Amino acid sequence: MPSVLPISGPQNYQNNGSGGNPGTTGDTGTGTAGVPYLGQKFGVVSQVSAADYFVDAQNNLTIAEPTGQIVKIAPTGEQTTLSPSAISNLVSASFSSDGKKVLALFGNPLAPQASIFDTIWVSATQVLLKDKPSASTQGALWSFNPKAKALTAIAENAPGLESNWSGAANEGLIFESSGGLGGGMRLVDSNGTSLRNFSLATLPTKCLFDQKITPIMATSTAPTATSTKSTSTKAKIAPAAPTSTVSWVLDCAVPRDAQTLESFALPDAYNKKELVTSDDFYQVDLLTGAVSTIFADATQSVDATNLKIFNNTIFFVNRLNDKVYAISLK
């Protein structure tokens, strides 16, 4: 059964004598395995492997390790163990929206204790139910309204169906396999209606929904006043004009060699790590389709997944070493 791990305050555990380096899995105290990352454009945040992670408003990074242990890393790099208890055969871990709890699934990785469908809470009135994605099966995606008790199909009979959703944007990404190899990704609304196809060759699990704030150039007209000997008119001040616009964008890690994806059955090969990628990062305006570069450096090799955004910074897990990295958008 799933286990919920409450995250307590820092505790001063002593080294258990297992010979681990400070701040690594073999240590249950404090250390400096974290890397100061504030002020950097790109870099690894921690040398600790991550099953999942959470970043708070103070830029503290909390990591659930593949061993089940929980550590917190400050922006300065100082590391503190929050929970030293290991979990055997951890399958996955997921932080709650406030970062105060971790949901852990464990057991046989080939047949973990879980329901047939994975559930995704998009909003209080929408829960998504989806099959485990495979290019060899016809997948389905359903939307359930728990208040109205209504179940509707968003997508059916779709091979390799994989998705990524934003309740705030009220939109989602759907990937479908094509002909057994490769596939394509499209943007859909909450009813499954296609809004846009994407030319970028990537997977929904390598993308995140984000809001872009664009400043508006201020223009002002000085107020005027008129007066006569008998009357006086006060200046009329127009309502303040908006200073910025907000639009939805998609931040994606995109494999440099797009043809690589066309040579594998997706998303199976990627999920089984038979396929690894080396990614650059791009942003897509969901209204116009315009694409801009976030970060592209041929000297860096990262296979990014589990993308999240906190404090105007993109965080992700690099599958090549299971470390958490960060890219500043400032």
N, C-alpha and C positions, 0 to 999 in steps of 0.2 A: 504494500500500500504506500502511497505517497507520504513523505515525511516533511513536516514544516519545521524549519529550524529558526527559532527566534534568535535575533542577533543581540547579544548583551553588550554591555560596555567593555572596554579594554580590561584584560586581566593579566597579571604578572606571572606567567607560567615559567617554570624553570626548564632549562634544556633537558631533554629526556635521555641524553647520553647516546643517541643514535648516530651521532657524528655528522649531522646535517650542518650545512653552512648557515650563518645567521640569516634569518628571514626566509629560509627555504622550508620544504616540507618536513625535513628532519628536525626542525626547531620549533618549539612551542612558546617562544618568548617574543622579544622585540628584536628588530634588526634593521638593516638598511638595504634590503633587496630591491626596494623601489628606486625609481630614477626621477629626480626633479624634472618636471616636464613643462611647467608654466613658462611662457615666453618663447617656447620652441614652435616652429612651424610643423615639424614632424618628428616622431621619435617613439621608442618603446617606453612604456610607463613603468613596467614592472618585470622583473625576471621570474615572477611566480606564474606558473601555468594557470589558466582560467577555464572553468566550465561555464561560468557566467560572472557578471560583474555589475556594479552600480556606482555612479558618481553623484555625490551630493552637491549642494549649492556652494560649499566651501572647497570643492575640488578634491575631497577625500575619496579615494578609490577603494571600494570593498570588493574582494574577490572570493568567490566560492571555487576552491581548487578541485581538480578531478578526484582528489582523495576525500573530499567532503569537508575539509577544514576551511575555516573562514578567516581571512586576514584583511586588515585595513591598512592602506598606504596613504600617508599624507603627501601633499604637493611637494614637500621638501625631500621626500624619499624615505622618511622614517616609517617603519612597518611595525604593526602591532597585531598579535594573534587574538581574534575574538572568540573563536571556538576551535580548540585543539582536537576535538573528537573526529576520528576518521569514519567514513561510511564505506562499507564493503560494496564493491560492484556498483558504484554510482553510474547511472545511465545519463542523467541530465540534471541540471539545476537551473532555477529561474527565480530572480528577485521579484518581490512585490513592487508595486509602483512607487511606494515611499522608501524602499530599500531596507525596511525593518524586518522582513522575513524572507526566507529562502525556501522555495518548494523544491524538494529533491525526489527524484525517481530512481529506484535502485532495483537490482535483481539481475536476472539473466539478460544480457544485452541483446540476445537474439529473440527473446520473447519477454520483454519487460512487462511488469504488471501495470497495465493501462487499458483504457477503453479502446474499442475499435476505431473511434474517431478521436482526433486531436481537437481540442476546443480552443477558440480564440475569442476572448471578450473584446468586442469592438466598442461597445457602449452599453449603457444600462438596458437598452431595448434591442440589442443585436448581439447574438453569439454565433460564431461561424463554426461549422462542423466540417472536417475535411478528412479524406483518406490519407494514408501514408503514400507519398508520391512515388511512382515508378513508371518508367517508359513502357513497361510491359503490361500495364493494367490501365483500364479506363477509370480515371479518377472522377470524383464528384466533390462539389463544394456547396454546402447548404447554409442558409441563414435562418436562425431561429429567434423569434421574439418571445422572451420569457414572460412578458406581461400579457401580450395578446395570445400567447400559446400558438403562434403561427409559424409554420415551417415552409420555406420557399427555396427553390433551387436557384443558385447563382450560375453554376456550371455543371454539366453532366457529360459523361462519356468522353472525357478529355484525357488522353494518355500523358503521363508524366506531370499531372496537374500539381503545381506548387504555387503558393500565394504569399502575399505580405500585405497587411492591411493597416490603415490609419483611421481610427474613429473620428479624430479631429478633422481630417480632410474629407471624411466620408467617401473615400476612394480606396482602391486596392490595386495590387499588381497580380497578374495571373500569367504563369508560364505554362506552355504546353509543348510537349515533344512533337517532333515532326518526322514522320517516316522512320522512327526508331533511333535516329541520330540527330543531335542538335535540337533546335526548337526556337520558339519566339516568345517574347514577353509583351503584354499589353496592359494599358491602364483601363480600369473599369469602375463604374459607380457602384453604390451599395446594392443595386438590383442586378448587377452583372452586365450591364450595357457597356459595350466597348467605347472608350473615349479617345484612345490614341494608341497606335502601335509604336514600338521603339526600335530604332536602328542600332542602338548600342547592344552588343552581344554580351549579356550577363544573366544572372539569376536573381529572383526576388530576394533571396536570403543574403544577397550582397548589396542591398539597397536599403535606404531609409527615407521616410517622408520628413520634410523639413519646411520651415517657413522662412522666406527671404524678405527682409525689410529694406526697402529702397527709399532713401531720402528724396524729398521733393525740393527742388530749388525754390527758395522763398522769394516771393515778389510782394512788394508793399506799396501802397499808395497813401501818401500823407493825408490825414483827415483835414477837412477844410471847415472854416467857420465864417459866417457872414454877420455883419452887425450894421445897424442904422441907429439914428438918434432915438428911435422909439422902440425898436425890437432888437433882440439878440438871439441868434440860433446857435445852439451848442453843436459841436462837431459830432458827426455820425461815424461811429467806428464799426466797420464790417466784421462779421464773425470770423474768428481765426480759421484760416485754411488748414487742411491737414498737412502735416510736415513729412509724412512718409506713406508709402503703400506697402501692403503685405500680400505676398503671393506664395502659393504652394510650389515647392520644388522637390525634386528627387535627387538625393546624393547617392551615387553608386560607385562601387569598386568594379572596374571593367578590365577583364584580361587583356593584356597587350596583344596577344596573338588570338584574334577573334576566331580564326579558322580552327583553333584547337577544340572549341566547344562543338563544332560541327562533326567532329570525329568520334564522339562518344555518345552513349545512350544517357540522356539527362532526364532528371537530375540524379539518377542512380550512381553513375560513375563519380560524380562530385561528392555526393553524400557518403560514399564508401571510401573516399580518398584515393580512388584509382586515378583520379584526375586532380592535379594541383595547378594553380594558376599563379601568374605574376601580374599584379594589378596596378593600374593607375586609377585616379579618382576624378569623376566628372559630376557636374550638376546639370539637371534638366529642368527647365521651366515647364511646368505641367500645363500652362495655358498656351504658350507660344511654341513649345517644343525646342526652344533654343538651348544649345548645349555649350557649357563653359567648363574650363579645366579647374579643378580644385587643387590637385597635386599630381604631378607626373615627374618621376625621377628614375631614369633607367638604372641607376646605381643601387636603388632600393628594391628588394624582392619581398613582397608580402602577398599572401593569399588571404584576403580579408573576408570575414564573416561576422555575424552578430553585431552589425553596426548600430550604434546608438549616438545620440547627440545630447550633450550637457554643456551649458555655459558657453555656447558658441564654439564648441570643440567636438569633432567627430572622434569617437572611440570605436575600436574594433579589436577582434581577436585575430591574430595572424596564425593561420592553420599550419604554417611551416614550423612554428615553435610553440604554439599555444600561448603566446604572450599578448598582453593588452598594449595596443599602440594608440597614439593620439595624433590628430591633425587639426591645427588651429585654423578657424575660418576668419580670424580677425585680420 
